[in-house]
């Protein structure tokens, strides 16, 4: 994962509407019209959120006629989960060393 990617992905995840969209997409591929039925959002607002999720690689869309069908991208979600897991493993559990200048 490139250094800037986690920031982009975490920013995309830092919104309640986008998290709800990802939850809805957990049921499988969804048409934008179905997402609109389940969210209190206007069509332009949904499009804005979908662009952010797609740009972050968390969601992919395919056009069929006038509708766009969206799916979650498990690989990207697994990568950010692994990244966060690795951050948690880097947290030291011991006390500060004696050579700390703060003392």
N, C-alpha and C positions, 0 to 999 in steps of 0.2 A: 504494500500500500504506500503510495507516494506521500511525502510529508504533508502536503496541503489537502490530500483527500480526506483524512479524518475530520478536519475542520469543516469541510463542505458537507460531509455526511452528517456530522453531529448538528450542524446548523439546520439541516433539512429535518432532522428528527426533533429539533427543539421547538415544536409547534404542536399544540393539541389536535388541531384539525388534520395535520399530516400524519400524526400517530394513529388517529382514528381511521384515516384512509388506508394505512398499512394493515390495520386490524381487519377492515372490511375485505381487503385483498387477500387476507389469510384464508378466506373461504374459496379462493380460486379466482380465475379471470373474471373481471367485472367490467361492464360497459359504463362509460361515464354517466349515462342516464340513470343507472342503478345506484351509482355512488351519490348522485344528486338527490335521489329519493331518500337516502339514508343520512344525509347531512343537511344541516341548516345553512347551506351556502348557495350563493348565486352561481350560475354557470361560469362567468368570468373569474370569480374567486376560486372555483374548483380548478379551472385551467391554470391559474397562477400557481396553486399548490402542486398540481401534477407536473408542471414544468420544473419546479424545484426538485421534486422527488426523482424525476427522470434525469435531470442534469447531475444529480448526486449518484445516479446509478442504482437507486433503490427500487425503481419501478421502470418497466418497459411498456410501451404502448404500441398497438398495431391498429391500423385504420382498416375498417371494413365498411364500405359505403360512406355514409356521413357520420358514422359512429367510431369512437376510439375505444378499444378494449385494453384494459390495463392488467398487468400481472406484477406481483412482487418478484424481486430478483434475490433469490435465496443466497447466492454467492456473496453479494455485497453485504447483506445482513449478517452472514456468517463472518465475513472479514472484519466488520466493525465490532462484532461481539468478541472476536479473538483479540482485536486491538485493545479493547477495554479490559479484557481478562488479563492481558500481558501488563497493562498499566497497574492493575491491582497486585500482580505478583512482584512488581518492582518496589513496592512500599516496604521500607525497612521496619522491622519490628523491634529493633534494639534502640537503646538510648543514644543520644548524640555522642560523637567521639570526643576524646579529651583535647584534641587539637582544634576544636571549634573556636573561632575568633569571637563568638558572641558571649563568651563567659567573662 
